[in-house]
Amino acid sequence: MEQQTEIEVLVAGPEHEVYVDTILNTIAEAAKVRGTGIAKRTHEYLAKKMMEAKAVIALTKDGRFAGFSYIETWENQQYVTTSGLIVHPDFRGLHIAKRIKDLTFTLARTRWPHAKIFSLTSGAAVMKMNTALGYQPVTFADLTDDEAFWKGCEGCVNYPVLRERNRKFCICTAMLFDPTEHLPAKLPEEVLSRIKHLQELEEN
């Protein structure tokens, strides 16, 4: 079995686009096994997340894909989601999901320190990690009103439930982290420098 020390968890960059199709296939296969819904994403969508330093990837020292997650902002960066958390079957049981979750969470808090971070999940393991980070269960009304976010749910097999309930609840549990109740987070300096460079490019 792989050792945790042999797997690096890092903020993804453009050089990691080669893993996107593997990531999408791993997510799709996991959804089939669990029999649960998941919002579908395209190759271009995840590649863009990597370009913008809005994704986290886990890789072995010899370059094998081990896990992934990404972040997105809503309502002019008032809300943030950490989404698409997946660990490849070959590397489960090594606490990689928690390492990925911790880094995406820190990335989101560092880039958008005043944003509320929320999660919609049907997985008990993710709920446990969210709780450990300070998330609280909330109603769907406490989440973003951004139509683009809710449109992303249309690719999920449970979307009819969400639609029929007028977006008030679904199979997933809503959880929210309010930054005003916690101390600030901090990323490594090299990641902060990369983010600063990306922000400067956006402004010019």
C-alpha positions as CSV (number, residue, x, y, z in Angstrom):
1,M,0.0,0.0,0.0
2,E,1.2,3.5,-0.8
3,Q,2.5,5.6,2.1
4,Q,1.0,9.0,2.8
5,T,4.5,10.6,2.8
6,E,4.9,9.5,-0.9
7,I,1.9,11.6,-2.0
8,E,2.1,15.3,-2.4
9,V,-1.0,17.5,-2.1
10,L,-0.5,20.9,-3.8
11,V,-2.3,23.8,-5.4
12,A,-2.7,22.8,-9.1
13,G,-1.3,24.7,-12.0
14,P,-1.5,24.6,-15.8
15,E,1.0,21.8,-15.9
16,H,-1.6,19.5,-14.3
17,E,-4.2,19.7,-17.1
18,V,-2.9,16.3,-18.3
19,Y,-4.7,14.8,-15.3
20,V,-8.1,16.3,-16.1
21,D,-9.6,13.4,-18.0
22,T,-8.5,11.0,-15.4
23,I,-10.1,13.2,-12.7
24,L,-13.4,13.3,-14.6
25,N,-13.4,9.6,-15.1
26,T,-12.6,8.9,-11.4
27,I,-15.5,11.2,-10.3
28,A,-17.9,9.5,-12.7
29,E,-17.0,6.0,-11.6
30,A,-17.2,7.0,-7.9
31,A,-20.7,8.3,-8.5
32,K,-21.8,5.1,-10.1
33,V,-20.4,3.0,-7.3
34,R,-22.1,5.1,-4.6
35,G,-25.3,5.4,-6.6
36,T,-25.5,9.1,-5.7
37,G,-25.7,12.2,-7.9
38,I,-22.9,14.5,-8.8
39,A,-22.8,17.7,-10.8
40,K,-21.0,17.1,-14.1
41,R,-18.0,19.2,-15.1
42,T,-16.2,19.6,-18.4
43,H,-12.5,19.2,-19.2
44,E,-12.3,22.9,-20.0
45,Y,-13.9,23.8,-16.6
46,L,-11.4,21.9,-14.5
47,A,-8.5,23.0,-16.7
48,K,-9.5,26.6,-16.1
49,K,-9.6,26.0,-12.3
50,M,-6.0,24.8,-12.5
51,M,-5.0,27.8,-14.5
52,E,-6.5,30.2,-12.0
53,A,-5.0,28.5,-8.9
54,K,-8.5,27.4,-7.8
55,A,-7.8,23.7,-7.6
56,V,-5.9,21.2,-5.4
57,I,-4.4,18.0,-6.7
58,A,-2.7,15.0,-5.0
59,L,0.0,13.1,-6.9
60,T,2.5,10.3,-6.1
61,K,6.2,11.0,-6.5
62,D,6.1,9.1,-9.8
63,G,3.3,11.2,-11.1
64,R,0.2,9.0,-10.6
65,F,-3.1,10.8,-9.9
66,A,-4.3,10.3,-6.3
67,G,-6.9,13.0,-5.6
68,F,-8.5,16.4,-6.5
69,S,-10.8,19.2,-5.5
70,Y,-11.5,22.7,-6.8
71,I,-13.1,26.0,-5.5
72,E,-15.5,28.5,-7.0
73,T,-16.8,31.9,-6.0
74,W,-20.4,33.2,-6.2
75,E,-22.2,36.5,-5.7
76,N,-19.2,38.7,-6.3
77,Q,-17.0,36.5,-4.1
78,Q,-19.4,36.7,-1.1
79,Y,-19.7,32.9,-1.1
80,V,-17.1,30.2,-1.9
81,T,-17.6,26.5,-2.5
82,T,-15.0,23.7,-2.3
83,S,-16.2,21.0,-4.7
84,G,-15.5,17.9,-6.6
85,L,-13.5,16.2,-3.8
86,I,-12.3,12.8,-5.1
87,V,-9.6,10.3,-4.2
88,H,-8.6,7.6,-6.6
89,P,-9.6,4.0,-5.4
90,D,-5.9,3.0,-5.4
91,F,-5.1,5.6,-2.7
92,R,-8.1,5.5,-0.4
93,G,-7.7,4.9,3.3
94,L,-4.6,7.1,3.5
95,H,-6.3,10.3,4.7
96,I,-5.7,12.0,1.4
97,A,-9.2,13.4,1.3
98,K,-8.6,15.3,4.5
99,R,-5.3,16.7,3.3
100,I,-7.0,17.9,0.1
101,K,-10.0,19.3,2.0
102,D,-7.7,21.1,4.4
103,L,-5.7,22.7,1.5
104,T,-8.7,23.8,-0.5
105,F,-10.2,25.2,2.6
106,T,-7.0,27.2,3.4
107,L,-6.8,28.3,-0.2
108,A,-10.4,29.6,-0.2
109,R,-10.0,31.3,3.2
110,T,-6.7,33.0,2.1
111,R,-7.9,34.2,-1.2
112,W,-11.4,35.3,0.0
113,P,-11.0,35.9,3.8
114,H,-14.4,37.5,4.2
115,A,-16.4,35.0,2.1
116,K,-18.7,32.4,3.5
117,I,-17.7,28.9,2.5
118,F,-20.4,26.4,1.9
119,S,-20.8,22.8,0.9
120,L,-23.6,20.6,-0.5
121,T,-22.8,16.9,0.1
122,S,-24.4,13.6,0.5
123,G,-21.2,11.9,1.8
124,A,-20.8,11.2,5.5
125,A,-17.0,11.5,5.3
126,V,-17.2,15.0,3.8
127,M,-19.7,16.0,6.4
128,K,-17.3,14.9,9.2
129,M,-14.4,16.8,7.6
130,N,-16.6,19.9,7.2
131,T,-17.6,19.7,10.8
132,A,-14.0,19.4,12.0
133,L,-13.2,22.6,10.0
134,G,-16.0,24.6,11.6
135,Y,-18.9,24.2,9.1
136,Q,-22.4,24.2,10.5
137,P,-25.5,22.5,9.0
138,V,-27.8,25.2,7.5
139,T,-30.9,25.4,5.3
140,F,-30.6,25.9,1.6
141,A,-31.9,29.4,2.1
142,D,-28.6,30.3,3.8
143,L,-26.6,29.5,0.6
144,T,-26.0,31.6,-2.4
145,D,-28.8,32.8,-4.6
146,D,-26.5,32.8,-7.6
147,E,-28.4,31.0,-10.4
148,A,-25.1,29.8,-12.0
149,F,-24.4,27.8,-8.9
150,W,-27.8,26.1,-8.9
151,K,-27.6,25.5,-12.6
152,G,-24.6,23.3,-11.9
153,C,-26.9,20.9,-10.0
154,E,-28.8,20.1,-13.2
155,G,-26.2,17.5,-14.1
156,C,-27.0,15.5,-10.9
157,V,-29.4,12.6,-10.9
158,N,-31.1,14.1,-7.9
159,Y,-31.9,17.4,-9.6
160,P,-35.6,16.6,-10.0
161,V,-35.9,16.4,-6.2
162,L,-34.3,19.8,-5.8
163,R,-36.6,21.3,-8.5
164,E,-39.7,19.8,-7.1
165,R,-38.9,21.1,-3.6
166,N,-38.4,24.6,-5.0
167,R,-34.7,24.5,-4.1
168,K,-35.5,24.4,-0.4
169,F,-33.9,21.0,0.2
170,C,-32.6,17.9,-1.6
171,I,-30.7,14.7,-0.9
172,C,-27.5,16.7,-0.1
173,T,-26.9,18.3,3.3
174,A,-26.1,22.1,3.2
175,M,-23.2,23.2,5.4
176,L,-21.7,26.7,5.9
177,F,-18.5,28.2,7.4
178,D,-18.8,31.8,8.6
179,P,-15.3,33.4,8.6
180,T,-16.3,36.0,11.2
181,E,-16.3,33.2,13.8
182,H,-12.7,32.0,13.1
183,L,-9.1,33.1,13.0
184,P,-7.6,33.8,9.5
185,A,-5.8,31.1,7.4
186,K,-2.5,31.4,5.6
187,L,-1.0,29.7,2.5
188,P,2.7,29.2,1.8
189,E,4.5,32.2,0.3
190,E,5.2,30.6,-3.1
191,V,1.4,30.0,-3.5
192,L,0.6,33.6,-2.4
193,S,3.1,35.0,-5.0
194,R,1.4,33.0,-7.7
195,I,-2.1,34.2,-6.7
196,K,-0.8,37.8,-6.5
197,H,0.6,37.5,-10.1
198,L,-2.8,36.1,-11.3
199,Q,-4.7,39.0,-9.7
200,E,-2.3,41.5,-11.4
201,L,-3.0,39.9,-14.7
202,E,-6.7,40.1,-14.2
203,E,-6.4,43.8,-13.3
204,N,-4.3,44.7,-16.4
